Amino acid sequence: MSKKRFTTIIVVVVLLSLIWVILTPSLFPEIQASTKAAAVHKGFQAPDFTLQTPEGQSISLSDYEGQPVLVFLWASWCSICKRTMPGLQSVYEEFAPEGFEILAINTSFQDSLTNAESYFESQGYTYTMLLDQDGSLSRDYQLHAVPLSVLVGPEGEVVDVIIGSGMSEAYLRAKLNEIFGERD
Amino acid sequence: MFPMINIGPVSIQAAGFILIASLFIGLWTTSYFSKNLGTNGDLIENSILLGLIAGLISARVGFVLQNPSALAGNPMAMFSLTPSMLNPSFGIFVSLLAALIFAQKKHLPLWPSLDTLTPFFLFLLAGIHLSNYTTGNGYGLPTELPWGIQLWNETRHPVNLYALFLAAIYLLAMLYHTKAFKTTGFLRSGTLFSLTLSTAGLIALITRAFVSEKSLIGKFDIWQLFGFALLILGIALIYKKSYQVRKHIPVFISLGSNQDPDKNMPEAVRKLEDFSKIRGISHTYKSKDVQKQSDPSFFYNKVIEIDTGLSYNDLRSRLKNIEVDLGREPGNKVDVPIDLDILTHDIDVFITNGNQIPDPNLIKYKYVAIPLKELAPDFRHPASGILIEDIIDQLKDDHKIQMLKEVENGFEA
């Protein structure tokens, strides 16, 4: 390629790029997720739900306004869930006095309720167990695999979504320190 | 969005799977490219692997340093194999640094190695976009265009697919230009890498406009500005490499003769001086003809270093003229009054019109490597970075070679 042709192409490309970058803020302005409808993705509002405890008490996500909540979808046949849950218990004990709540939602439509309840009781977990009997919450939360952890901030915004083993004790503690640290 | 891949009863996270797959494809293509370019494939692969491991470890260390209280009560969580608790930017920084230090220590030549790595970078970039597509990260602005995708309760620009599409077009152009990773397709090392850098920047600055949640500084998206900076950097590098006039290019040339060498070789050197400055001439070495075609089958060889302003193609045609002037008949490999071969042209690695630079004979034959070592004992192969002494140790050439003392009117054993 001759030097002249190269220079011509470069000048055109650089100028067009510059115009594109300068026009972007007015042509494609940013839309913050928090201003948008609910979705299970970082930044959006967490979809609200109302489910029942095994004892029949109705509990909604919106009951916990102003408090961080971990929505944790699990099943009694899921070994990763059962490896994760004891860690959640110790973080829960640490942060419950500050207002942290865990809603451990058993995906009951694909689990044996007896197995789930006896497991939950035998482990002595003190956080709240809820039942997704018809799978509607799992659909709303786009459940592809258990465990699914959705950490919801005090304003009801999704802080983090983790599929699988990632919501470990240490990770959850770090995230809560961030949330409570910001509030102090 | 498809976060999980289900194979029978096993579900795996699509994002992780795609990232690992793209790493493997990138590594494989780079090692194939490396073989064709003659660069040091093993060392390049090792520096990638070292970078990956250092990156993973430091991403975890970075997270823990930022959140020391996370490990309260359970310090062993430091070593847990979960994909969370990572600080990606710190990981990427350390990973690049580790790979760079390793490459420096091993004397990997910068530009040829970066050229070799272009397919790796390209596949990694594609892998990142595809895995973001599966998780719905970096989602686009709402759109009414027919190709919008349903994501997070809205029909949106499929930003990651735009980037993937542009990267695929560039990959196709690159496959065509490099003849499916046979050569870089450029005469200067680093041009291919610089072009890829520019293109990656261009793709980022085009597609980031459609992203919904931007990282703004002032009015502008930081990634768009970063893309623009990459574009300019790449262009500046290409300009410097391809269009800046160079007056002093160091070139090593191998001289060979089996017809009146004591007359033809000095004559060739004299003619070289017409358009270049001679910086060094080795002794003459006598060896058996490696092609075993001539009789009596002795060849006389030298290596000389010149300083020239000529491009490779111009220099090559001047050398051909000298060969013809001294009576060389093209195609006649039996009687060779003079043979002039360019061994290296600056630090560049390329193939043009079927000629490979650095000359492959450099790592094949004693009659090239030994005089070269005499002339430049610190010489490193421009493609692989291997020291001339180690090149000689690795030669499979078992022909005897003998250094001659030059006396008046000829040579003496």
Interface residues (C-beta under 8 A of the other chain):
Chain A: M1 K3 F6 I10 V13 V14 S17 L18 W20 V21 T24 P25 L27 F28 E30 I31 Q32 A33 K36 A37 A38 A39 H41 G43 F44 G87 S90 H144 A145 I162 I163 G164 S165 G166 M167 S168 E169 A170 Y171 R173 A174 N177 E178
Chain B: P3 M4 S11 Q13 F63 Q66 N67 S69 A70 L71 A72 G73 N74 A77 M78 S80 T82 P83 S84 M85 G136 Y139 L141 P142 W152 N153 E154 L202 L205 I206 R208 A209 F210 S212 E213 K214 L216 K219 F220 D221 Q224 L225 F228 L231 I232 I235 I238 Y239 S242 Y243
